[in-house]
Amino acid sequence: MKKFLTIAFIFSIMLFTSACEADKPGILFNKYPITKDTVMGYGNLFKPNTRIYYLVLLPEKIHSRYIFLQIIKKDNSEGRLGYKMYYGKTVRLKDEQVYYYDDYIVISEPGAYVMQIYSKDRPQKVLTSAQFFVGE
């Protein structure tokens, strides 16, 4: 009986302390249009006035099918804690884009930028964010 209780206790500890995590949303940036061949060539340093392709990965389905995309520039010359709203867009996901969204943007001002993605389901919570840089 003592062995049985010990084994049951060990299994219960293993069950509650296992490190299983679900997939998390993410953003990949690339210099080239994102395809199956170029998806692994991601980076976060780009030249001004060039296309910055991005892929937003959403492991869970967004029920409202709307995401909000924000790009914020980190700029110490701004009065609001060094952040400036650079770009904002509301996107409706198509039927084939329930788990991803891809597009591109062209930025001409050098600096450090942060892209944040929100869902219309929970607009106060950031789904994912990623930082990239535009410079010479």
N, C-alpha and C positions, 0 to 999 in steps of 0.2 A: 504494500500500500504506500509505503514511503517513497519507493521508486516512481510509482505512478504520479503522485503529487509533485515530485520534483520535476518529472518530465513535463507535466501539464503546466507547471509554473514557468519552466524554461520556454516552452512554446508560446505562452501568453506574453512573456517579456519580448520574445522575438517578433511577435505580431505587432505589438505596440511601438516598438523602437525601430522598425524597418524604415529605411529612407526612400520610400516611393514618392515620387513627385510627378505631377502631370506635366504635359508639355506646356511651355510658356510662349506667349506671343513674342515676336521679334521683328527687327528691321534689318535688311541687308542693303548696302549701297554698292553700286558698281559703275564703272566708266562706260560699259557697253550695255546694250539692251539685254535684259535678263532672259536667258533661255536655259535649257537643260545643260548645255555645254559651258555657259559662262557663269552659272550661279555660284561656283566655288571661287571665282576671281574677285571676291568682294574687297572693298577697301574703304577708307574714310577720309582720304586726302584728295582734293580735286582742284583743278585750275579754274579761275574765274571765266565766266561766259562759256562754259561747256555743260553739256547735259549730265545731270546726276540722276542715274536710274536708281530706283529703290523698289524693294519688294517687302511688303508687310505680310508677315505670316500670322495667321489666326487659327490656333489649334481648336478653339471652340467656336461653334456657329454663333454669329451675331443675329439675334432674332429680328431686330428692327431693320437690318440690312443697311444701316447708315453708320458711317464712321466719320469722326471729325479729325482732321489732320492739321497740326500746327507746327510751324517752324519758328523758333525763337533764336534771335542772335544775341550772343553774349558780347556786350559792348560797354566798356567802362565809361564812355562819354555820356551815356544815358543817365537820367536822374533816378530811374526806378530800379535801384539795386543792380544796375548793370545789365538789364535784360530789355530787349526790344522785340516786339511782335513783328516778325518779318513777313509771314505768309500764313494764311488760314484757308481751309477748304473743307466743304462738306461733300462726302462722296456716298453715292448709293451703290452698293455692291450688286453686281449682276448675279444671275442664277449660277453661273459657273465660277464666280468669284466669292463664294461663301467663306472659304478658308484662306483667301489671300487677296491682295490688291497690289498692282504694280503700275508705275507711271514714272515720269521723270520731271525734273525741275531744273531751271537754269538760274544760277545765282551769280551776280556780277560783283558784289562787294566781298572783299576778303574778310575772313573772320572765323570764329568758332560758332557753330550752330547746333541746336538740339531739335530733333524732330520728335513730336509726341503724338500718339494716337489715342483717341477717346472713342467710346461707343455711345450711340444715342440711348442705349439701354441704361447705362450708368455714366452720364457725362461728367460727374465729379471725380471719377477714378481714371487714372492714366492706365491704359492697357499695356502700352510699351513705349519706350523712348530710346533714342540712340543719338550719339553725338557724331558730327562730321565737321571737317575743316575745309575752307576754301582759301587758297593762297597760292603764291607763286612757287 
